[in-house]
Amino acid sequence: MFHATPHLQELWIGQENTIKALENQRKSSPQLQLSNTILHSAYLNWCFGDVELRILVIGSSGPSQFLLTNFILGREEFSEEVYSIASSQKNVGEIVGRRVAVVNGPNLYDKGMSKSKMRKELKRSMCLSTPGPHAILITFDLEKISPNDMKTPKLVKDKFGENVLNYTMILLVYDGHLRGRALDDKVMRTDWHLRELVEQCNCRYHIFSKNWRNRSGSRELLHKIERMLQTMGGHHYVNRSYKRAEESVRNEERKLRKKRQSETERTCRELEEQFQGDELCCEILKYEEKIQLECREKAELIVADKLGFTVRIVDYAVAVGKGAFVGALLGFAVGYEGMAVGAAFGAGLGGAANAAWSYIYKSLTDAH
């Protein structure tokens, strides 16, 4: 059963009134002839508005985690010569049409990195996947499992929290001759060390090719991640560290948004003089997305300075609320792109967001 957080409970109160208002408008406004199904879908999109699938990739040693990132994104983000990186990084792309953000950090057993540097980079990878990853993928070379590899799931658990393995899957890179059932038998029956490894993650595993251009298993991987999320109620992983990081960023962001409230209201009035109807809605959303990104990035830098390390978190999906709901409505009115942009439209982030929301709602109900 899904339990709402206090933040969601607070937002639901205002959102219920919005939905009722839209239902009342359906009878009088041709543009808002929305079916119950569409309203319900919009409401679900508001509640579970994570548009971007956040994946935290962890490697023990060797190039396997970087090969996996190339495989997921469908492009050569890392060359074949890369066996480790000095600093955690985030890359965005798509897997089977699903927007995805992949975070990589240094290999856990990188001998060239000090313990203090490793701790710093683990914090950095955590910030890059704020407000929490939907999946943690630990990568290995299927034919080169070492004693250290067997300890990796426990190490991840120690670093990221007690329940992190519920969101974790083992990814094995392999380019041998075995296929299908024979390959699965090797993992689960023939090689005890492989079986012991995947059992630490509730037997969740996926095998992929070193050739990232061969993406035949990408759809299967996405389905496995989605099934894993379903068992966890459809929500991303979060612990105290993730909550503290996200709360700090949101607090700074609210302050910045409040400072820009007058600017936002003035710009909305100017846009209203230049555009009408759906075009006005799109222009306001684009402007709001720009403000959202600027405030989010600045807030992240402020928090990062307080934590003592530099990091940039570019994650539109954390701004769930009225923006995701507006995006769903615009997705109906102007296409899927409107829904994607809407997810960036931060609700609960101060009066600036509310001001823009009022203009959008007014233009929707007054058009035609």
DAUR-V670682 format. One line per field, one symbol per residue. psi: psi as a letter, one per 30 degrees, with the letter a starting at -180 (. if undefined). A space follows every 50 residues. Layout:
psi->???
This chain:
psi->kkkkleeeeeeeeeeeeeeeeeeefeffjefhikleeeeeeeeeeeehgj ekjkkjkklelageeeeeeeeefglieklffkfllfkklkklbkjhfkkk kkkkllkfhjfgkleeeeeefeeeeeefgkgkkfkjjkkljeghkleeef feeeeeeeeflegfffgkkkkkkkhafklbeeeeeeefeejeeeeeefff hhgklkkllfjffjgfgeeeeeeeeeeeeefgggllkkaeeeeeeeeeee eeeeeeeefgeeeeeeeeeeefffllbeeeeeeeeeeeeeeeeeeeeeee eeeeeefglkkkjjjeffhlbeeeeeeeeeeeegleeeeeeffgijlggl feeeeeeeeeeeeeffk.
